[in-house]
Amino acid sequence: MSTRSSLSSRAGSPAIIRTGADDETLPSGQCRYILLNPEIKGLRCACVGFTLNRSHPGVLCLCGHSTCYHVKSTETPPDKSEVEDLRRRIQMLEGQLDRENQMGIGNALGQVVQRLGNLEEQFEASRGEFSQDMKDCYGNVNRMWISFDQLERRQATSEHRYDERLDGHDDALQRLNDRVIETDEASMALEERVEVLEDRPLPTRSHHRHRRRSTPESERTRQWLSQYGGTLQTQPLSGPTHGATQIPPSSITYSQTRVPWTVHVSLLPTNAQPFPFEKDTNAYKRCLSRGLHQMVAVGGTDSESFNRAINNAFGSLLRGREWMPLQARLCDAVTLEGLPMLRPLDSSLLGRPYDLEFLRQYCAVCHVTGKVESLYIAMVHHTFSWHFLRRSPCYLDGLEASWEYDLLLDPDDNLDDDTGEEDRPPAGDIMPPLPSLKRTASEISRAPSFSAVEGDGSRPKLARMQVEVCRRGVETV
């Protein structure tokens, strides 16, 4: 029983049964298996001879590869003499090749190859330079077109700007032409007014001494207008159209004469002053500091109440001397619109009662509602000088700086203090005297200006210089 089991166990072990037969058929040469190494391609196994691995079933070498990868038998090493002959023949071939390269076809072929190499290098370098030059050329062309576009836009902008400037110059020339025409018309109208004023008889003078003005009233008005500039749409001052708003006298009735009312009254240094002093000027501040500009409360609408209110307000300055309200009309000149134009009362209006209806009709500057806003009065036969006002009592403090020396207001500063008031110029004379503005016969016979219309009966106009000034205005406080 034990013998049978031992035989069966031996028969079940193939390695023991086939050992003798397999050793004769197994390869004995080196392993030719190509290793799968991604870093080194074509690397073969380092096994130099097949050795059966008896610890694993099957026929495997100790290197882990099967018998199919091993050479059948080991190669015998080559003969040493054959190796020496092969080495000697290789050296002879190398020497022959060197000799052929140095002389004959080999040398020429080497030179050709060298020249071809040089030409290839030169061609590559030239092609690179040519490519760079072409890129630069395309870039320059692109920049040139961009410059052309910018130049076209600048040219269009410049043409548009020049067209606007030319249009502006045309408009300015047209406005200048219109201003010159208006100036010529105003000059002719003023000359007519000057002629009317010169032909008008003077009012009766009293026995009091009256200082003769160095400049006529018409010339003074013309002088102030030429200083302020602008064109004047002239209308006669006579008549009941002197207020800022033309309201018929019958539209407002005053049933009670004791209705109190207030008005801003300005006592002017002279009745020949064509315009009141402009606000915030030294002349205005001087008059304000001495009480020549006051808000007066009148107890009634009758003449007696108005006279009493004026005497109470300005009694220290008037000192019982005769005074009168001035005729005022808002100037409708282009640059002086809204500025009151003043002139003395006509001789036909002197002596009439100065009630509210008379003042509103002839003298006052009124609101659109008919309310009296401001009045201007002056002495009939006397004037105030800056010397007199400087020594008058102070009415409003804080304006003493305006009494410092002013070249325009104090031309007589070098006179003695003992010089009489009658020998000093009035405070309203702030402009030097000018020659008469009435044109002579030779001036009238001159050729008219370009704005005049040629034809029979056309009056020649005197060309004058156009002066542009800022618009001025007088404010009351």
C-alpha angles and dihedrals in degrees: 000000000000091000092056093050092050091051092049091051092051091049090053093058107082095181091062096043097049100038098103096045097044097051090067095050099041118103120250103191133098125291116260097188112138110227118231095232112149092201097053117035121206096018111152130206116278095225109124098187139020115255118179115239103220095182092071128057116249130030108304133148123234087252087065097247128117126250092257089073094054128085115249096236136005115265117244113239113255121257114270093225092055090053091051092050091050092049091049092050091050091052091050091052091049092051092049090050091050092051092050090049092051096049138028123354094355093057093047090046090051091050090048091050091048092049091047089052091050091048091050091051091047091047092050091049092046091048090052092049091046091051091050091048091051091050090050090048092052089047091051091049090050092050090048092055090047089052090050090052092049091047091052092050092047091048091051091048092048092049091050091048093047091049090052091048091049090049089049091050090049090051091047091051090049091049090047090051090050091048091050091050091049090046091053091049092047090048091053091046092049091049089053090050091048090052091049092048092048092050093049114099116248119246119256113277122222125229091261116108110259122193111234113235117239092217123047118241094247092050091048091052090047090048094053091048092051090049095052095039127207135107123285123218095208125216127168114267094212117096133042097304103096102106127090089250125037106224119164113247091234092059093071122044127185110210093176123051093196098067106126119228138171132224137174108244125194119197105208121207092234136017090225093068107119096198133024118248113278116252118265094015121126091251091052092047092049092052091045092052092054096046100256090132113055141152103239125200113213117201097211146003096252126099095249093058092049094048091048092050092050093048091049093049099042102021094115090058101036094047092194095309119142117265137179138193116255125233109249132192128171110251114243095197116131096246098027099047111149096020113122116243112211135201135160121269116274115257089246091060097048113108095024117126113269098225124155094265092052093046093048092048100046113010117021130090103228136197121241088260091058096255115143108242106173143002133195122210135177139175116272101223104010139060138205121238126202088244090060094044093048089058094044120102115279113252101179123027126218098052101085091112089071089066093067117114113294119186092211098046102033108048090138095054091119093063119106119259088238091064109115122251091240090062094053123085116252119258090248093063099092096137125072116244116269129203119263113292094210109110121240125232091260091054092048091054092055122108114275123251122265090263093060119101115239115230145093115308094015112144115231114242126215113237111232136184116263114226121190116208135169118269113265132199141182119230126197125219 
